[in-house]
Amino acid sequence: MTRFGIERGFGESERAAIVALLREYEAGLGVSLCFQGFEAEVAGLPGAFAPPGGQMLLAQTGTSTTGAVVLLFERELAAP
């Protein structure tokens, strides 16, 4: 069984691997994510996915980034 670790955060050294994973995800969906600003999100990483509003969790196998979970935290909205 392959062993992996989970790392928090985003480092410039992982940028290419994270972008490749996100592009693989989009391709696997079979639809373009352009309607939700996907290109801008990828170009601006970590952007909204950085603390305190979000978090990136990276799966590391040896020295390779092999997976990612990208979270945006729900915010409480003020009552109208």
N, C-alpha and C positions, 0 to 999 in steps of 0.2 A: 504494500500500500504506500502511495506517495504521501510524504509528510509535507505539510505547509504551515505557514504562520500567517497571522492577520496583523497588519500594521495600520495604525491610524494616520490619516493625513495625506498630504500631497507634496511631493518633492519634485523639483524640476528634473531630477534624474529619472523619474518615472513617467514624465509627460508623454513621451512617444508610446510607451506601452499602454498607458491609460487611454490615449486617443485611439490606438488600434483596437482596444477592447470595446470602446464606445461605438466605433464604426462597425465592428463585427456585430454588435448588438443591433444597430440600426439595419444593417443588411439582412440580419436574420428575421427581422419583423416583416420584411417584404413591402414596407411602405416608407415613404420619406417622412422624416420628422421636421421638415422645414417649417411647417405650420406653427411649431412651438419654439422656434428660435434655436434649434439644435446646433447649427453651425456657430452661432454667437456663443452659446454655452461652451462648446468644445474649444473655441478659440480663446475664451476668457477663463479657462480653468485655473484655479478651483472656483473662482467666482462665488456664486451663492452657495456652493457646496462646502465652503470653508466655515469653521466655527465663527460666530455662535449660531448662525442660521442653518448650518448643515454639517455634514461629516462625510468623508470618504474613507472607506475601509478597503484595504488592498490585500489580496491573497498573494503571498510570496511562496514560490517553490524554488528553493535554493536562492539564486540571485535574480530570478525572473519574476515579474509581476504577471500572475496568471488569472487573476479575477478581480473584480471590483464591485463594491456595493456603494451606491451614491445616495445619500439621504438628505432630504430637506425636512427640517423640523417644523411641525405645525405651530402656527402662532395663534394666540388668542386674539380674536377680533373684538374691538370695543363695541359695546351695545349702541345701536343707533339712537 
